[in-house]
Amino acid sequence: MSNHFIREVIVTTQSAEGQAHIAPMGVWEEDGLVTLAPFRPSRTLDNVLARSVAVVNACDDVRVFAGCLTGRHDWPLVAGTMAGTLRLQDAVSHQELELVRIDEDAQRPKLRCRVALEQAHRVFAGFNRARAAVLECAILASRLHMLPAEKIRNELAYLAIAIDKTAGPAEREAWGWLREKIDAHLAGTEGTPP
Ligand SMILES: Cc1cc2nc3c(=O)[nH]c(=O)nc-3n(C[C@H](O)[C@H](O)[C@H](O)COP(=O)(O)O)c2cc1C
């Protein structure tokens, strides 16, 4: 079990050729360094190795998380302060990271980064159950191939309660994108043994 406080964030990077990339990731702090742990193969990994910089965006728009998992990668970006960095235009806050060490691993190398700069752009609006439910649903949607259909249905039913009670239009839209993906998966698994 991990003992780290893991933040679910949006990591924005750029390829050597200057192509932007956006990916949800869980990051944590260890020995004073922010750690990114992308599974191979990963464009985020390639980009950080190419440029030695990355941006961690604290993002409260769950459409970005749900969108990246459902083929919607085009979210507004603006240049960061450091060369080669891009951040989400709508980030609540962001950190610009410099790669200082790589702890190699065949499946999931750890990219240890120094926080070179951090900026706050908006105030924290408070917790929201529907946003947390969309985030959980995004994790669920990224693990469909590993889970039995009954578990997926049970988790969805539980998460739907928070959506019904506390979602605004953005959270409902994000939930709808993920449901579409999950429902297509469940339709495809019907008739196959568990
Ligand atoms: C909340 C959340 C957290 C995630 N955390 C990670 C992570 O720590 N490492 C990882 O490789 N993928 C993570 N993923 C899945 C990646 O976003 C997804 O696989 C992405 O395509 C990464 O590959 P890329 O760098 O090639 O885009 C996460 C997804 C979600 C929704």
The ligand as an ORCA input file, in Angstrom:
! r2SCAN-3c Opt
* xyz 0 1
  C      -7.116     10.072    -12.342
  C      -6.166      9.366    -13.269
  C      -4.868      9.115    -12.847
  C      -3.950      8.463    -13.703
  N      -2.663      8.250    -13.266
  C      -1.763      7.683    -14.105
  C      -0.401      7.508    -13.715
  O       0.000      7.856    -12.603
  N       0.449      6.949    -14.613
  C       0.037      6.559    -15.866
  O       0.848      6.068    -16.650
  N      -1.239      6.709    -16.249
  C      -2.148      7.260    -15.419
  N      -3.440      7.420    -15.827
  C      -3.831      6.977    -17.188
  C      -3.219      7.945    -18.208
  O      -3.784      9.231    -18.113
  C      -3.397      7.441    -19.630
  O      -3.044      6.105    -19.723
  C      -2.545      8.260    -20.568
  O      -2.880      7.902    -21.852
  C      -1.048      8.111    -20.264
  O      -0.275      7.856    -21.400
  P       0.421      9.042    -22.243
  O       1.463      9.685    -21.388
  O       0.961      8.318    -23.430
  O      -0.708      9.963    -22.582
  C      -4.373      8.049    -14.985
  C      -5.685      8.305    -15.399
  C      -6.584      8.940    -14.543
  C      -7.984      9.209    -15.007
*
